[in-house]
Amino acid sequence: MTVRAIFENGVFWPLEPVGLPEHSTVEFEPRPISETVDRQDTRARLRHHVVSLGHPTGIDNEVIDADLARAAGDSHDSDPLAPTL
């Protein structure tokens, strides 16, 4: 099993769930990976989760919000009780 982790404040934090019981004692040899490999892996995981709306969208947040709401089946009517930003 290979576990990718971030080392921060003296603790190794796994980047994904690890299939071990809580409080398991493990042994490993940390091996730093290059940032390039890490970025490539991150991009691949991001591409896996990207949703296409099937048409181009603008960079205007309101247009993006309306597109996402339409894709989710929401009317995107403004909530009179929601705070304005």
Secondary structure, DSSP 8 states (H G I E B T S, - for coil): ----EEEETTEEEESS---S-TT-----------HHHHHHHHHHHHHHH----SS---S-HHHHHHHHHHHHT------TTS---
